[in-house]
């Protein structure tokens, strides 16, 4: 792999440093420096952990000769760093959600289009063995075209371990459908092989964590796909404390000739069709993981064909934004 020289700006979520730890295990990957105007203590801690200096400005960081910006900034503030990196011709790896507003997404899309610098959103689910197995099964034609999708994504929430900007400032967090549901809208596009046409309806509320005004701990959205099918996405922060997994994500995909049931925690895929009885699929290993795909995209954007493209990053985010907006009685365009 060609060298990947990373600078990191925005360390509000552990997604960023978690990615960095994995990335630095690869050859030809280095971290040149950190910057975080919002959480300088996080930048100092990362400097000690990874052995790279903290800089006082984004411009100083961009002068180091990096080809990659890694950011996990506060959700609403992330676009500033992303756009400035793209305008410097620096590729971007961002944790989700990438934005909280349509105007910020439009600005990022325009910057990526102008500069051609790669934009990579860490949509990790495509790299799950169970998801990959289901996708290969669907692509083989075993169950026909996917026309109904039920995607359920529970998460565990321990408010005391979450930052204030997430729990007390909904304008910074951006909402549960936008935050968590972006994974499922991306999967809906991927499994069906088509784009979302419209958001038919959505709802959010706070059922349990009511001491945090404006926080959403459950949400659901129904999206119509361009093939005439639909995807129902259910997300929540309601995984019981005693449950052994962070989230028991489950997916049921109905095709024109069969169906696929994905049990993510168990890493199992069950399917059946007009001609095949209930069958538990042999689980396949994806050819790469999200870290490798992101790094190869930054190292050689002209030749590497990414699993998650700039277009994927933008389109899946746009659906998530539109669904979140619909839950608040607003309409955003899908294009």
Phi, psi and omega per residue, in radians:
X1 nan 2.435 3.062
X2 -1.134 2.753 -3.101
X3 -1.050 2.422 3.013
X4 -2.057 1.971 -3.110
X5 -1.860 1.951 -2.990
X6 -1.799 2.415 2.838
X7 -2.068 2.557 -3.097
X8 -2.106 2.178 3.095
X9 -2.263 2.101 -3.092
X10 1.713 1.801 -3.087
X11 -2.199 0.792 -3.079
X12 -1.391 -0.334 -3.107
X13 -2.319 2.535 -3.113
X14 -1.179 -0.205 3.049
X15 -0.907 -0.700 -3.045
X16 -1.181 -0.925 -3.127
X17 -1.223 -0.490 3.041
X18 -1.093 -0.768 3.069
X19 -1.087 -0.770 -3.083
X20 -1.064 -0.729 3.102
X21 -0.982 -0.805 3.140
X22 -1.181 -0.706 -3.099
X23 -1.098 -0.697 -3.063
X24 -1.269 -0.141 3.036
X25 -1.378 -0.231 3.137
X26 -1.524 2.693 3.081
X27 -1.232 2.631 3.052
X28 1.129 0.412 3.063
X29 -2.043 2.274 -3.141
X30 -2.418 2.727 3.056
X31 -1.965 2.176 -3.034
X32 -1.674 -0.469 -3.116
X33 3.054 2.984 -3.088
X34 -2.255 2.690 3.004
X35 -2.684 2.365 3.051
X36 -2.716 1.833 3.137
X37 -1.275 -0.440 -3.091
X38 -1.479 -0.669 -3.073
X39 -2.301 1.208 -3.083
X40 -1.047 -0.503 3.120
X41 -1.166 -0.554 3.090
X42 -1.203 -0.669 3.103
X43 -1.139 -0.702 3.120
X44 -1.143 -0.705 3.117
X45 -1.122 -0.718 3.122
X46 -1.160 -0.636 3.105
X47 -1.049 -0.755 3.114
X48 -1.181 -0.672 -3.099
X49 -1.245 -0.718 -2.991
X50 -1.851 -0.095 3.037
X51 1.273 0.578 3.078
X52 -2.226 2.557 -3.026
X53 -1.284 2.815 3.015
X54 -1.667 2.378 3.111
X55 -1.941 2.812 -2.998
X56 -1.597 -0.140 -3.129
X57 -2.708 2.820 3.086
X58 -1.159 -0.641 -3.135
X59 -1.110 -0.709 3.069
X60 -1.051 -0.747 -3.129
X61 -1.084 -0.752 -3.090
X62 -1.279 -0.235 -3.141
X63 -1.473 -0.008 -3.033
X64 -1.470 -0.108 3.134
X65 1.549 0.400 3.126
X66 -1.313 2.692 3.006
X67 -1.949 0.044 -3.083
X68 -2.516 2.282 2.936
X69 -1.823 2.230 2.999
X70 -1.842 2.211 -3.134
X71 -2.377 2.413 2.995
X72 -2.378 0.826 -3.108
X73 -1.240 2.932 3.004
X74 -0.836 2.378 -2.968
X75 -0.898 -0.822 -3.075
X76 -1.262 -0.343 -3.082
X77 -1.712 -0.152 -3.066
X78 -1.033 -0.680 -3.055
X79 -0.981 -0.635 -3.127
X80 -0.979 -0.870 -3.110
X81 -1.167 -0.697 -3.120
X82 -1.093 -0.842 -3.101
X83 -1.124 -0.766 -3.124
X84 -1.125 -0.646 3.083
X85 -1.144 -0.829 3.140
X86 -1.025 -0.707 3.138
X87 -1.168 -0.370 3.033
X88 -1.532 0.033 -3.096
X89 1.340 0.325 -3.126
X90 -1.723 2.242 3.091
X91 -1.178 2.718 -3.055
X92 -2.198 2.319 2.937
X93 -1.998 2.095 -3.066
X94 -2.184 2.518 2.967
X95 -1.372 2.914 -3.122
X96 -1.668 2.719 -0.134
X97 -1.339 2.643 -3.066
X98 -1.309 -0.578 -3.095
X99 -2.553 2.994 3.020
X100 -2.132 -0.088 -3.138
X101 -2.344 2.674 3.109
X102 -1.119 -0.697 -3.112
X103 -1.106 -0.656 3.092
X104 -1.164 -0.683 3.104
X105 -1.131 -0.727 3.106
X106 -1.033 -0.734 -3.122
X107 -1.157 -0.695 3.102
X108 -1.159 -0.783 3.132
X109 -1.049 -0.730 3.132
X110 -1.138 -0.728 3.138
X111 -1.126 -0.740 3.104
X112 -1.119 -0.680 3.119
X113 -1.147 -0.694 -3.126
X114 -1.183 -0.745 -2.969
X115 -1.660 -0.463 -3.068
X116 1.337 0.048 3.097
X117 -1.219 2.440 -3.075
X118 -1.255 2.542 3.098
X119 -2.171 2.190 -3.023
X120 -2.281 1.988 3.055
X121 -1.638 2.346 -3.043
X122 -1.340 1.296 3.078
X123 -1.591 1.484 -2.905
X124 -1.300 -0.309 -2.973
X125 -1.145 -0.519 3.134
X126 -1.074 -0.280 -3.077
X127 -1.746 0.023 3.041
X128 -1.200 2.326 3.115
X129 -0.953 -0.709 3.140
X130 -1.149 -0.758 3.126
X131 -1.134 -0.748 -3.140
X132 -1.101 -0.720 3.104
X133 -1.072 -0.793 3.129
X134 -1.079 -0.741 -3.139
X135 -1.087 -0.774 3.117
X136 -1.109 -0.662 3.113
X137 -1.110 -0.801 3.125
X138 -1.102 -0.780 -3.114
X139 -1.130 -0.410 3.110
X140 -1.301 -0.206 -3.119
X141 1.529 0.142 -3.020
X142 -1.096 -0.529 -3.096
X143 -2.115 0.211 -3.128
X144 1.348 -2.804 3.140
X145 -1.414 2.396 -3.134
X146 -1.378 2.127 -3.083
X147 -2.123 -0.312 3.028
X148 -2.335 2.337 -3.140
X149 -2.339 2.292 3.063
X150 -2.078 1.972 -3.031
X151 -2.105 1.977 -3.034
X152 -2.008 2.171 -3.042
X153 -2.332 1.534 3.034
X154 -1.439 2.582 3.062
X155 -2.302 2.697 3.030
X156 -1.602 2.417 3.112
X157 -2.135 2.175 2.954
X158 -2.040 1.650 -2.998
X159 -0.937 -0.588 -3.103
X160 -1.143 -0.346 3.127
X161 -1.713 0.030 -3.091
X162 -1.769 2.577 -3.121
X163 -1.209 2.722 -3.129
X164 -1.031 -0.649 -3.079
X165 -1.102 -0.468 3.118
X166 -1.395 -0.758 -2.990
X167 -1.511 -0.553 -3.008
X168 -1.925 -0.173 -3.046
X169 -2.256 1.489 -3.080
X170 -1.039 -0.480 3.125
X171 -1.221 -0.426 3.079
X172 -1.466 -0.655 -3.117
X173 -1.261 -0.838 3.067
X174 1.658 -0.009 3.053
X175 1.691 2.653 -3.026
X176 -1.227 -0.663 -3.125
X177 -1.166 -0.737 3.120
X178 -1.164 -0.675 -3.086
X179 -1.270 -0.970 -3.026
X180 -1.631 -0.676 -3.025
X181 -1.174 -0.313 -3.133
X182 -1.006 -0.582 3.075
X183 -1.035 -0.748 -3.018
X184 -1.366 -0.599 3.041
X185 -1.146 -0.618 3.069
X186 -1.142 -0.754 3.103
X187 -1.112 -0.673 3.138
X188 -1.069 -0.728 3.073
X189 -1.109 -0.768 -3.051
X190 -1.184 -0.835 -3.110
X191 -1.162 -0.709 -3.076
X192 -1.474 -0.343 -3.112
X193 1.252 0.400 3.116
X194 -2.572 2.994 -3.087
X195 -1.614 2.881 3.033
X196 -1.364 2.429 -3.126
X197 -1.709 -0.705 -3.112
X198 -2.848 2.755 3.004
X199 -1.656 2.069 -3.086
X200 -1.454 -0.476 3.127
X201 3.113 2.745 3.123
X202 -2.785 2.716 -3.136
X203 -2.610 2.505 3.022
X204 -2.400 2.732 3.036
X205 -2.827 3.057 2.995
X206 -2.053 1.905 -3.045
X207 -1.709 -0.528 -3.011
X208 -2.091 -0.771 -3.011
X209 -1.634 0.987 -2.976
X210 -1.306 -0.139 3.106
X211 -1.396 -0.012 3.122
X212 -1.991 1.633 -3.055
X213 -1.017 2.249 3.097
X214 1.531 -0.182 3.137
X215 -1.323 2.471 3.132
X216 -1.906 2.146 3.119
X217 -1.942 0.048 2.994
X218 -2.716 2.581 -3.132
X219 -2.766 2.736 3.121
X220 -2.597 2.505 3.115
X221 -2.491 2.544 3.079
X222 -2.069 2.167 -3.067
X223 -2.102 2.388 3.026
X224 -1.600 2.302 3.126
X225 -1.653 2.804 -3.075
X226 -1.145 -0.335 3.101
X227 -1.499 0.136 -3.121
X228 1.556 -0.109 3.117
X229 -1.453 -3.012 -3.098
X230 -2.512 2.756 3.062
X231 -2.331 2.156 3.089
X232 -1.837 2.057 -3.084
X233 -1.925 2.164 3.126
X234 -2.105 2.158 -3.118
X235 -2.276 2.592 3.091
X236 -2.788 2.842 3.017
X237 -1.929 0.801 -2.983
X238 -2.109 0.249 3.057
X239 -1.003 2.177 -3.115
X240 -1.061 2.574 -3.104
X241 -1.035 -0.581 -3.076
X242 -1.455 -0.107 -3.120
X243 -1.244 2.466 -3.011
X244 -1.278 -0.271 -3.111
X245 -2.064 2.692 3.109
X246 -1.069 -0.634 3.121
X247 -2.802 2.264 -3.131
X248 -1.600 1.253 -3.082
X249 -1.221 2.373 -3.097
X250 -2.437 2.543 -3.068
X251 -2.444 2.288 3.123
X252 -2.185 2.053 -3.035
X253 -2.039 2.150 -3.096
X254 -1.915 2.163 3.141
X255 -1.882 3.116 -3.125
X256 -1.242 -0.304 -3.121
X257 -2.310 0.140 -3.127
X258 3.078 -2.934 -3.098
X259 -2.601 2.724 3.140
X260 -2.266 2.308 3.138
X261 -2.062 2.112 -3.084
X262 -1.952 2.109 3.072
X263 -1.865 1.712 -2.945
X264 -1.175 -0.807 -3.101
X265 -1.098 -0.719 3.131
X266 -1.371 -0.168 -3.102
X267 0.989 0.864 -3.111
X268 -2.240 2.602 3.082
X269 -2.313 2.151 3.117
X270 -1.988 2.422 3.121
X271 -2.577 2.831 3.071
X272 -2.768 2.833 -3.073
X273 -2.595 -3.045 3.095
X274 -1.030 -0.520 -3.046
X275 -2.033 -0.151 -3.079
X276 -2.113 2.188 3.089
X277 -1.232 3.075 -3.137
X278 -0.860 2.213 -3.075
X279 -2.407 2.336 3.017
X280 -1.601 2.075 -3.032
X281 -1.273 2.606 2.954
X282 -1.247 2.182 -3.063
X283 -1.329 2.266 -3.103
X284 -1.726 2.657 3.084
X285 -1.716 2.160 3.107
X286 -1.036 2.628 -3.101
X287 -1.191 -0.318 3.078
X288 -2.655 2.948 3.045
X289 -1.873 3.109 -3.064
X290 -1.108 -0.648 -3.130
X291 -1.112 -0.854 3.134
X292 -1.076 -0.735 -3.128
X293 -1.093 -0.770 3.134
X294 -1.119 -0.786 -3.114
X295 -1.146 -0.737 3.103
X296 -1.113 -0.612 3.096
X297 -1.100 -0.726 3.116
X298 -1.255 -0.651 -3.068
X299 -1.247 -0.667 -3.023
X300 -2.532 1.168 -3.053
X301 -1.134 -0.369 -3.122
X302 -1.324 -0.474 -3.023
X303 -2.045 -0.531 -3.114
X304 -1.288 2.288 3.057
X305 -1.692 1.851 -3.012
X306 -1.365 2.653 2.996
X307 -1.191 -0.716 3.069
X308 -1.932 1.882 -3.112
X309 -1.583 2.977 3.009
X310 -0.974 -0.747 3.129
X311 -1.067 -0.759 3.090
X312 -1.044 -0.783 -3.110
X313 -1.043 -0.718 -3.112
X314 -1.319 -0.838 -3.037
X315 -1.172 -0.729 3.132
X316 -1.157 -0.647 3.073
X317 -1.129 -0.692 -3.108
X318 -1.114 -0.677 3.092
X319 -1.134 -0.768 -3.128
X320 -1.067 -0.733 3.096
X321 -1.092 -0.768 -3.115
X322 -1.129 -0.681 3.126
X323 -1.194 -0.737 3.080
X324 -1.064 -0.757 3.131
X325 -1.091 -0.726 -3.140
X326 -1.057 -0.603 3.122
X327 -1.150 -0.316 3.127
X328 -1.915 0.318 3.062
X329 1.362 0.338 -3.123
X330 -1.999 2.759 -3.140
X331 -2.110 2.163 3.024
X332 -1.992 2.630 -3.109
X333 -1.373 2.634 2.940
X334 -1.982 2.265 -3.097
X335 -2.419 nan nan
